[in-house]
């Protein structure tokens, strides 16, 4: 059972109705036996309607419509419990003042008390409310999450997608503070990202570009193991093998495992076109058949004059967490090209700026 300590006043608007004279203030449970009417004593476990001052425990165990105009006060030490799946509707002109404990066995939050008629999930209020006090965060269980739902992380909601036996983010990671492209990221406790052409709006559209060491939190995982890195809890940076599983699931000609995926260079026949987004590519939008939505974010790369940005609109670059051992300056990567329908697997310098996808543990 979950508890939220309240000190708040909620104004409710109800139509006036005669209140039953049978009233009592002990622990009382609304059972909803006759038309779910608050004012009928037969609906209550004590066969009486609550008094205006609540000193014990008031439990709402069935959908309830309160039509009277009494001003209710819950004193310190008292409880209001709205059980899971119950809608508590109020239609009077009375007021409700909570100085006790609201027991949250469902899913309602502060928005359920403040938004007119807006409530979320089990154990919810409805009506017109005015919140004048404070509510401490409770310990209500999080809603059940399944792949395909939005994933909230660091202030942003990410689309997710189930592809075969894997659950992937369907967007590129975008977390951290922008670093100018001419600068190197460092292990300084600050998550640092690059935005194409040093323009933050490109991070908003395409996600950030990261060096692999930044992605992995400057922690090289043992061969064959995964690393959470910058991903949320319960997710990790995909290994080279997990990328191969994705490719084998999407590719119609080769399954997984298959020697085709162990090759370097371009492999497969239709991976790229099936994973690429249906928009944003200069040459060759994809079909996005599996909802992976790969965008051509480009890369932070270097030439003779130093680091710069290249290939936005033409190529999508992705890191894996698998290093090209024993050379820890290189790691396995994936590329999808606008002008080609397959995918590229290579070993690349870890200091380059690539896009990042997270995969669920």
ChimeraX attribute file (.defattr): number of C-alpha atoms within 10 A of each C-alpha:
attribute: neighborCount
match mode: 1-to-1
recipient: residues
	/A:1	11
	/A:2	13
	/A:3	17
	/A:4	16
	/A:5	18
	/A:6	19
	/A:7	18
	/A:8	17
	/A:9	18
	/A:10	19
	/A:11	21
	/A:12	21
	/A:13	18
	/A:14	21
	/A:15	13
	/A:16	14
	/A:17	14
	/A:18	9
	/A:19	15
	/A:20	14
	/A:21	11
	/A:22	14
	/A:23	16
	/A:24	17
	/A:25	17
	/A:26	15
	/A:27	16
	/A:28	20
	/A:29	21
	/A:30	27
	/A:31	19
	/A:32	20
	/A:33	12
	/A:34	12
	/A:35	11
	/A:36	17
	/A:37	19
	/A:38	27
	/A:39	22
	/A:40	19
	/A:41	20
	/A:42	18
	/A:43	22
	/A:44	22
	/A:45	15
	/A:46	18
	/A:47	16
	/A:48	23
	/A:49	24
	/A:50	26
	/A:51	17
	/A:52	15
	/A:53	16
	/A:54	24
	/A:55	19
	/A:56	18
	/A:57	21
	/A:58	21
	/A:59	19
	/A:60	23
	/A:61	19
	/A:62	21
	/A:63	21
	/A:64	21
	/A:65	20
	/A:66	18
	/A:67	22
	/A:68	21
	/A:69	20
	/A:70	20
	/A:71	16
	/A:72	17
	/A:73	19
	/A:74	23
	/A:75	16
	/A:76	15
	/A:77	12
	/A:78	19
	/A:79	23
	/A:80	18
	/A:81	21
	/A:82	26
	/A:83	22
	/A:84	18
	/A:85	16
	/A:86	18
	/A:87	21
	/A:88	19
	/A:89	20
	/A:90	23
	/A:91	19
	/A:92	22
	/A:93	18
	/A:94	19
	/A:95	19
	/A:96	19
	/A:97	20
	/A:98	23
	/A:99	19
	/A:100	23
	/A:101	20
	/A:102	23
	/A:103	22
	/A:104	25
	/A:105	20
	/A:106	23
	/A:107	20
	/A:108	20
	/A:109	20
	/A:110	13
	/A:111	13
	/A:112	20
	/A:113	21
	/A:114	20
	/A:115	16
	/A:116	15
	/A:117	14
	/A:118	14
	/A:119	21
	/A:120	14
	/A:121	15
	/A:122	17
	/A:123	26
	/A:124	26
	/A:125	26
	/A:126	21
	/A:127	21
	/A:128	21
	/A:129	21
	/A:130	16
	/A:131	17
	/A:132	13
	/A:133	13
	/A:134	12
	/A:135	15
	/A:136	11
	/A:137	12
	/A:138	15
	/A:139	13
	/A:140	17
	/A:141	12
	/A:142	8
	/A:143	9
	/A:144	6
	/A:145	9
	/A:146	12
	/A:147	16
	/A:148	16
	/A:149	13
	/A:150	16
	/A:151	16
	/A:152	11
	/A:153	14
	/A:154	10
	/A:155	7
	/A:156	12
	/A:157	12
	/A:158	17
	/A:159	19
	/A:160	22
	/A:161	21
	/A:162	18
	/A:163	16
	/A:164	12
	/A:165	9
	/A:166	15
	/A:167	19
	/A:168	24
	/A:169	25
	/A:170	21
	/A:171	23
	/A:172	26
	/A:173	23
	/A:174	25
	/A:175	20
	/A:176	15
	/A:177	14
	/A:178	18
	/A:179	17
	/A:180	18
	/A:181	22
	/A:182	15
	/A:183	10
	/A:184	14
	/A:185	21
	/A:186	14
	/A:187	11
	/A:188	8
	/A:189	8
	/A:190	11
	/A:191	18
	/A:192	22
	/A:193	27
	/A:194	32
	/A:195	29
	/A:196	26
	/A:197	16
	/A:198	16
	/A:199	12
	/A:200	15
	/A:201	12
	/A:202	17
	/A:203	21
	/A:204	13
	/A:205	14
	/A:206	23
	/A:207	25
	/A:208	27
	/A:209	33
	/A:210	31
	/A:211	23
	/A:212	29
	/A:213	20
	/A:214	23
	/A:215	27
	/A:216	21
	/A:217	16
	/A:218	12
	/A:219	13
	/A:220	17
	/A:221	15
	/A:222	12
	/A:223	12
	/A:224	11
	/A:225	12
	/A:226	21
	/A:227	22
	/A:228	22
	/A:229	22
	/A:230	21
	/A:231	21
	/A:232	16
	/A:233	11
	/A:234	10
	/A:235	20
	/A:236	21
	/A:237	25
	/A:238	25
	/A:239	22
	/A:240	22
	/A:241	19
	/A:242	16
	/A:243	20
	/A:244	21
	/A:245	21
	/A:246	20
	/A:247	25
	/A:248	21
	/A:249	20
	/A:250	23
	/A:251	21
	/A:252	12
	/A:253	11
	/A:254	17
	/A:255	18
	/A:256	16
	/A:257	14
	/A:258	12
	/A:259	9
	/A:260	15
	/A:261	24
	/A:262	13
	/A:263	13
	/A:264	12
	/A:265	14
	/A:266	19
	/A:267	20
	/A:268	21
	/A:269	15
	/A:270	18
	/A:271	24
	/A:272	30
	/A:273	26
	/A:274	23
	/A:275	27
	/A:276	29
	/A:277	22
	/A:278	18
	/A:279	16
	/A:280	19
	/A:281	22
	/A:282	14
	/A:283	13
	/A:284	20
	/A:285	24
	/A:286	24
	/A:287	16
	/A:288	17
	/A:289	14
	/A:290	17
	/A:291	22
	/A:292	22
	/A:293	22
	/A:294	29
	/A:295	29
	/A:296	26
	/A:297	30
	/A:298	24
	/A:299	26
	/A:300	26
	/A:301	18
	/A:302	16
	/A:303	7
	/A:304	5
	/A:305	6
	/A:306	10
	/A:307	17
	/A:308	18
	/A:309	21
	/A:310	16
	/A:311	17
	/A:312	21
	/A:313	19
	/A:314	20
	/A:315	24
	/A:316	24
	/A:317	24
	/A:318	26
	/A:319	28
	/A:320	24
	/A:321	29
	/A:322	25
	/A:323	25
	/A:324	16
	/A:325	12
	/A:326	7
	/A:327	10
	/A:328	13
	/A:329	15
	/A:330	18
	/A:331	20
	/A:332	23
	/A:333	23
	/A:334	22
	/A:335	21
	/A:336	25
	/A:337	24
	/A:338	23
	/A:339	15
	/A:340	18
	/A:341	21
	/A:342	22
	/A:343	21
	/A:344	20
	/A:345	21
	/A:346	15
	/A:347	18
	/A:348	17
	/A:349	18
	/A:350	21
	/A:351	18
	/A:352	20
	/A:353	31
	/A:354	28
	/A:355	30
	/A:356	25
	/A:357	23
	/A:358	24
	/A:359	23
	/A:360	19
	/A:361	15
